[in-house]
Amino acid sequence: MFESIIGRVWLLAPVTISSLLLSLGLILLLRPWLARHALAHPNARSSHHAPTPQGGGLAVVSATVLGSWCAVAFQPVVVGDQALQLVALTAAMILLAVVGAIDDRRSLGATPRLVTQGIAVGAVIAVLPSDSHILPHVPWWLERACLFVGGLWFVNLVNFMDGIDWMTVAEFVPTAGAIALLGLVGEIGLLPALLAASLLGAVLGFAPFNKPVAKLFLGDVGSLPLGLLLGWLLLKLAENGHLIAALILPLYYLADASITLLWRIARRERVWQAHRSHFYQRAIDRGFTVPEIISRVFFVNLALAALALATFAAPNLNWLLMIAAAAIVAVLLVSLVRAQR
């Protein structure tokens, strides 16, 4: 067991480091071009006050994909169905990145965005193993339909939540780190562990440029494919019988975005249009600074990662840990909208 863990450390650690350096290097190369051609100008719904380059997600996605593929090339540990899944996931992420890049430059309508997202999510689900079943008592076709809807939600979830500096960093570093750690101890397959390690490094490489006050934004070119990758990683976790852990890890994102969406539907708003109704955005309107909000979100996500890892050590306490996670997120959400600075 110990030798197996050491072997995975020697595989995953270089992937994280190489993706970090690649992301950092690509950003340094791309930033001058993005500053000339991909400026995000402030508007009434923005949380920034000066024109800022966007499109840093191009470096993050590229580093994640290239880091993973290089690891697979040098260590041929991905075969059969896993290789097909990696190809489909990569193609789907590239498709979403292209559409996101176009949307960053000139706004696309809701219909072409949704159609493209449906194609990407459908391709990833289509190559899942036929015996992949998370909830045995639910009909196979119904579960696949739910996975499709859930995949679309995750693609948009990260895009919705990437509204202030370091928000994506505060979410993805604890989440990807926890999944990579589970890969080290063999609780998930090597392919998702490789992708999580590569994602962790790529986001860390982006972090210095996005820290408040951000010098670079992720953009749709990054948020859309990263949302798909996050959903796929959590799906792999659930496939291994760890559904509760897969629900706990993204719980803050799920709660903030889902409650906000339902609230907007109840108010009969046009949910496909940009807005400032998320809990973290309302906190800014109540006087909180971006660092104050991000520090709260980051520490809550660290706590969620710890609770998700605890489900492996104490599986008989899964539902108790889920309740604890929900309580922590609820306290955060209430503090963001009730406290006054």
C-alpha positions in Angstrom: 0.0 0.0 0.0 2.8 2.4 1.0 4.8 1.6 -2.2 1.6 2.2 -4.3 1.1 5.6 -2.7 4.8 6.6 -3.3 4.4 5.5 -6.9 1.3 7.7 -7.4 3.1 10.7 -5.7 5.9 10.4 -8.2 3.3 10.4 -11.0 0.9 13.1 -9.8 3.3 15.6 -8.2 5.2 16.2 -11.5 1.9 16.6 -13.3 0.8 19.4 -10.8 4.1 21.2 -11.0 4.4 21.0 -14.8 0.8 22.2 -15.3 1.5 25.1 -12.9 4.6 26.2 -14.8 2.8 25.7 -18.2 -0.2 27.8 -17.0 2.1 30.5 -15.7 4.2 30.6 -18.9 1.2 30.7 -21.2 -0.3 33.5 -19.2 2.9 35.6 -19.5 2.9 35.0 -23.3 -0.8 35.7 -23.8 -1.3 38.6 -21.5 0.0 41.4 -23.8 -2.3 40.1 -26.6 -5.3 39.8 -24.3 -4.7 43.3 -23.0 -5.0 44.6 -26.6 -7.8 42.5 -27.9 -9.8 41.0 -25.0 -10.6 43.7 -22.5 -13.6 43.4 -20.2 -15.0 46.8 -19.7 -17.0 47.6 -16.4 -20.7 47.8 -16.6 -23.6 48.1 -14.1 -23.3 44.4 -13.2 -19.5 44.2 -12.9 -17.5 43.9 -9.7 -14.5 45.6 -11.2 -14.0 49.3 -11.9 -11.3 49.3 -14.6 -10.9 47.6 -18.0 -9.2 44.3 -17.4 -8.0 41.6 -19.8 -10.0 38.4 -19.9 -9.2 35.0 -21.4 -6.8 33.7 -18.8 -8.8 30.5 -18.9 -7.2 29.7 -22.3 -3.9 29.1 -20.4 -5.6 27.2 -17.6 -7.5 24.9 -19.9 -4.5 24.3 -22.2 -2.2 23.6 -19.2 -4.8 21.2 -17.7 -5.2 19.3 -21.0 -1.6 19.2 -22.0 -0.4 18.3 -18.5 -2.8 15.3 -18.4 -2.0 14.1 -22.0 1.8 14.3 -21.4 1.4 12.3 -18.2 -0.6 9.7 -20.1 2.0 9.6 -22.9 4.9 9.1 -20.6 3.1 6.7 -18.3 0.6 4.7 -20.4 -1.8 4.0 -17.6 -5.0 4.9 -19.4 -6.4 2.2 -21.7 -9.7 1.0 -23.2 -12.8 2.9 -22.0 -10.7 5.4 -20.0 -8.8 6.4 -23.2 -12.1 7.0 -25.0 -13.4 9.1 -22.1 -10.2 11.2 -22.1 -10.5 11.8 -25.8 -14.2 12.8 -25.6 -13.6 15.0 -22.5 -10.7 16.7 -24.2 -12.7 17.4 -27.4 -15.7 18.6 -25.4 -13.5 21.0 -23.4 -11.9 22.4 -26.5 -15.4 22.9 -28.1 -16.6 24.8 -25.0 -13.3 26.8 -24.9 -13.8 27.9 -28.5 -17.4 28.9 -28.0 -16.4 30.7 -24.7 -13.6 32.6 -26.5 -16.1 33.8 -29.2 -18.6 34.8 -26.5 -15.8 36.7 -24.7 -15.2 38.7 -27.9 -18.7 39.1 -29.1 -21.7 38.1 -27.1 -23.5 35.0 -28.4 -27.2 34.3 -27.9 -28.5 31.9 -25.3 -29.6 29.3 -27.9 -26.3 28.7 -29.7 -24.5 28.6 -26.3 -27.0 26.0 -24.9 -26.9 23.9 -28.1 -23.1 23.8 -28.0 -23.1 22.9 -24.3 -25.6 20.1 -25.0 -23.3 18.7 -27.7 -20.3 18.8 -25.4 -22.1 17.3 -22.4 -23.8 14.6 -24.5 -20.5 13.5 -26.0 -18.9 13.0 -22.6 -22.0 11.1 -21.3 -22.2 9.0 -24.5 -18.8 7.4 -23.9 -19.4 6.5 -20.2 -19.1 2.7 -19.6 -22.5 1.0 -20.2 -22.4 -0.5 -16.7 -21.8 2.9 -15.1 -24.6 3.3 -12.6 -24.6 5.6 -9.6 -28.1 4.9 -8.2 -29.0 1.2 -8.8 -32.7 1.7 -8.1 -33.1 4.4 -10.7 -33.7 3.4 -14.3 -30.6 3.6 -16.4 -32.2 6.0 -19.0 -33.5 8.3 -16.3 -30.1 8.5 -14.6 -28.4 9.4 -17.9 -31.0 12.1 -18.5 -30.3 13.5 -15.0 -26.5 13.3 -15.7 -27.1 15.3 -18.9 -29.1 18.0 -17.1 -26.5 18.0 -14.3 -23.7 18.4 -16.8 -25.3 21.4 -18.4 -25.8 22.9 -14.9 -22.1 22.4 -14.0 -20.9 24.0 -17.3 -22.9 27.1 -16.4 -22.4 26.9 -12.7 -18.7 27.8 -12.8 -19.5 30.6 -15.3 -22.2 32.0 -13.0 -19.9 31.9 -9.9 -16.8 33.3 -11.6 -17.9 36.9 -10.8 -15.2 38.2 -8.5 -11.4 37.9 -8.2 -10.1 34.6 -6.9 -13.6 33.0 -6.7 -12.6 30.2 -9.0 -9.3 29.7 -7.2 -11.1 29.5 -3.9 -13.3 26.8 -5.3 -11.0 24.7 -7.4 -7.9 24.5 -5.3 -9.6 22.7 -2.3 -11.8 20.6 -4.6 -9.2 19.5 -7.1 -6.7 19.1 -4.3 -9.1 16.7 -2.4 -9.7 14.6 -5.5 -6.0 14.4 -6.3 -5.4 13.3 -2.7 -8.0 10.6 -3.0 -6.2 9.5 -6.2 -3.0 9.2 -4.2 -4.6 6.7 -1.8 -6.3 4.8 -4.6 -9.9 5.8 -3.8 -10.6 6.9 -7.3 -9.1 5.9 -10.7 -5.8 7.1 -12.0 -7.3 9.1 -14.9 -9.5 11.4 -12.7 -6.6 11.7 -10.3 -4.3 12.8 -13.1 -6.8 15.4 -14.4 -7.4 16.7 -10.9 -3.7 17.1 -10.2 -3.2 18.9 -13.6 -6.2 21.1 -12.9 -4.8 22.0 -9.5 -1.5 23.1 -10.9 -3.1 25.1 -13.8 -5.4 27.0 -11.4 -2.4 27.7 -9.1 -0.5 29.1 -12.0 -3.4 31.4 -12.8 -3.9 32.5 -9.2 -1.2 35.3 -9.0 -2.8 37.1 -11.9 -6.3 36.9 -10.6 -5.7 37.9 -7.0 -7.6 41.1 -5.9 -7.3 43.5 -7.6 -7.2 41.1 -10.6 -4.8 41.8 -13.5 -6.5 39.0 -15.6 -9.9 37.3 -15.7 -10.7 33.7 -16.5 -13.4 34.5 -19.1 -15.9 32.1 -20.6 -13.1 30.5 -22.5 -12.0 29.0 -19.1 -15.1 28.9 -17.0 -17.2 26.7 -19.4 -14.7 23.9 -19.9 -13.6 23.9 -16.3 -17.3 23.5 -15.3 -17.5 20.4 -17.5 -14.3 19.0 -16.1 -15.4 19.6 -12.5 -18.7 17.8 -13.2 -16.9 14.9 -14.8 -14.5 14.5 -11.8 -17.3 14.5 -9.3 -19.1 11.9 -11.5 -16.1 9.7 -11.3 -16.1 10.1 -7.6 -19.8 9.1 -7.4 -19.3 6.2 -9.8 -16.9 4.7 -7.2 -19.6 4.7 -4.6 -18.8 8.0 -3.0 -21.9 10.0 -3.9 -22.0 12.0 -0.6 -18.4 13.1 -1.0 -19.2 14.2 -4.6 -22.1 16.3 -3.3 -20.2 17.8 -0.4 -17.2 19.1 -2.4 -19.0 21.6 -4.6 -21.8 22.4 -2.1 -21.1 26.1 -1.8 -21.2 26.6 -5.6 -24.3 24.4 -5.9 -26.1 26.2 -3.1 -25.3 29.8 -4.1 -26.1 29.3 -7.8 -29.1 27.0 -7.4 -30.9 29.1 -4.8 -30.2 32.3 -6.8 -31.6 30.6 -10.0 -34.8 29.5 -8.2 -35.2 32.9 -6.6 -34.9 34.6 -10.1 -37.4 32.1 -11.6 -39.8 32.9 -8.7 -39.5 36.6 -9.5 -40.0 35.9 -13.2 -36.7 37.3 -14.3 -35.0 36.4 -17.5 -32.6 33.9 -16.1 -30.3 33.8 -19.2 -29.4 37.5 -18.7 -26.5 38.7 -16.5 -27.4 39.9 -13.0 -26.0 40.7 -9.5 -28.2 38.4 -7.4 -25.7 35.8 -6.2 -25.0 35.8 -2.5 -21.4 36.9 -3.0 -22.5 39.8 -5.2 -25.1 40.9 -2.6 -22.3 40.8 0.0 -20.3 43.3 -2.1 -23.4 45.5 -2.3 -23.6 45.4 1.5 -20.1 46.7 1.9 -17.9 43.6 2.1 -14.6 43.7 0.3 -13.6 41.0 -2.2 -10.8 39.6 0.1 -13.3 39.3 3.0 -15.7 37.3 0.8 -13.1 35.1 -0.8 -11.4 34.3 2.6 -14.8 33.1 3.9 -15.5 31.0 0.7 -12.0 29.5 0.8 -12.1 28.4 4.4 -15.7 27.0 3.9 -14.4 25.0 0.9 -11.5 23.7 2.9 -14.0 22.6 5.5 -16.1 20.9 2.8 -13.0 19.1 1.5 -12.2 17.9 5.0 -15.8 16.6 5.4 -15.7 14.9 2.0 -12.5 13.2 2.9 -14.0 12.2 6.3 -16.7 10.2 4.4 -14.0 7.8 3.4 -12.7 7.3 6.9 -16.2 7.0 8.5 -18.7 5.9 5.8 -21.3 5.1 8.5 -21.4 8.8 9.3 -22.0 9.9 5.7 -25.4 11.6 6.2 -24.2 13.3 9.4 -21.3 14.7 7.6 -23.6 15.8 4.8 -25.8 17.7 7.3 -22.7 19.3 8.8 -21.6 20.4 5.3 -25.1 21.9 4.6 -25.0 23.7 7.9 -21.6 25.3 7.2 -22.7 26.5 3.8 -26.0 27.8 5.2 -24.1 29.9 7.8 -21.9 31.3 5.0 -24.8 32.2 2.8 -26.7 33.9 5.6 -23.6 35.8 6.7 -23.1 37.1 3.2 -26.6 38.5 2.8 -27.5 39.5 6.4 -24.3 41.0 7.8 -23.7 44.7 7.2 -20.3 46.3 6.8 
